[in-house]
Amino acid sequence: MTMPFYVAPEQFMKDKADFARKNIARGRPLVATVYEGGVLICSENPSRSLHKVSEIYDRIAFGGVGKYNEFDQLRRAGVQHADVKGYQFSRDDVDARSLANLYAQYMGAVFTHEMKPLEVEILVAEVGARPGEDQMFHILYDGTVVDEDRFTVLGGEAEAIAGRLSRAFRPEWSLGEALAASVDALGGGERKVSAHELEVAVLDRGNGRRAFRRVLEEEVAQLLAGQQSLGTAGSGPEPADEAQGQAGAVDEARPDGGPDSG
Amino acid sequence: MTLPMFPPGQGPGPDFAEVLRRLGLGPFRTPPAAVPLNLPEVPHGTTICAVRYADGVVMAGDRRATAGSAIAHRTMEKVHPADSHSGVALAGAAGQAMEMVRLFQLQLEHYEKVEGQALSLEGKANQLSQMVRSNLAMALQGFVVVPLFAGYDLRQRRGRIYTYDFTGGRYEETDYQAEGSGGRDARTTIKLGYREDMPRDEAVELCVRALWQAADEDSATGGPDAVRGIYPTVATITARGFERASEAEVKAAFERVIASLNVAPHPAGGDQP
């Protein structure tokens, strides 16, 4: 009779975590940030039909990075859960927090009990009735939940992108400003991400019952062009930085402390 | 609650009614074999109609629900948006009918979210047909639901109307249809006033006229209630989507209809024995 090799639990967990992290980091990142009208979700995605960002419910959106079939299965389960809950109780009883908890439990259970952890990071965002009430939950491959109220970054190079975005971030900025800053953060200094390579969606407070709206390529290009012309008029190298400089009074109200996403 | 996870290949797909069945929450379960004869009267909704016009379809319904000879509700809504470009109106047992509307709306939205695109208009019509059929056991006990489905077909760029029988049979109408206890009177009125490619205000007025005539002949159909300010529901479905006509517009249409009626005043005193 052969004995199985002994592997220390620490090593086993570490191997699984490394495996998941490595594969998630290979994927293209996704950025979500609040703006005056709601929540903006922006990601690099060359595909027009395989979405990373989708609608879950009236005020809730989903974003995923990593392995497509895995986060798409999570997305479907989220839609099913939300629709069943809204049917059983009321539409007002469907909230992002409880959905994020369910995702966390499921992903945590898979990480602990299955051979292979899920190679995904997901975002559950909910737009509130007023600015400041928006919520974003960033859920990692092992079920860790991070709660954000300004912005969050999923996927590869998350820390570098979050650093760039935190320098540009301004509370209650416009959709155009938020989008331009997000795109700059995604691309870094050296690379310009074009509208064609982006998948952008918003949870728009003013969009009626179903807040989710896809921002199509044409509108993305327009918004980015609008910000660029503003930026060159002020002779600033980065439009987002320029906007931050001009709004010093607002900026002082910003709570200190960097984001802990990534 | 837990996250509904299904093994690959065994999931319910984009079918919300199937999700509910899997979770034991399906609303249209088999009723008891025999319904007792002394069952109390349940509310019934009555007259609804739909007319095709130049830009799409007008749907209208009165607001009355009756339980036997009593008026159960004066303000029931029978015309509902099914999704952005279609509407559903219901006549029949009110409880079943309202549940069917709610489930139908969710079914379309669920499909749209899961699949990333909306069903075709014919797909939606077939979905409703399946729901009516799943109510067959209840229909045989007397709880019949007869929906009317209309929408703007974004692929063919025209309005389309579908009617159903209580077994789930689905029939596409060419121009107009009316259902419910006053449906026959409403249908005749529309038949006499219909012409192809009417403008919007004419189509709205024709629906309102049909409902007035139905209310005039059928006690279960409610007419305009000027005392309480209750007017029938009228909605249009066009390329711009489902839009409810304002109460003021419906009221004005009623006033035009009433002014045009050629009804001789009844002689004072009435019939003497």
Interface residues (C-beta under 8 A of the other chain):
Chain A: S49 H51 S54 E55 I56 Q73 R76 A77 G78 V79 Q80 H81 D83 V84 K85 G86 Y87 Q88 S98 L102 Y103 Q105 Y106
Chain B: M1 T2 L3 P4 M5 P8 G11 P12 F16 V19 L20 L23 L25 R102 L103 L106 E109 H110 K113 V114 G116
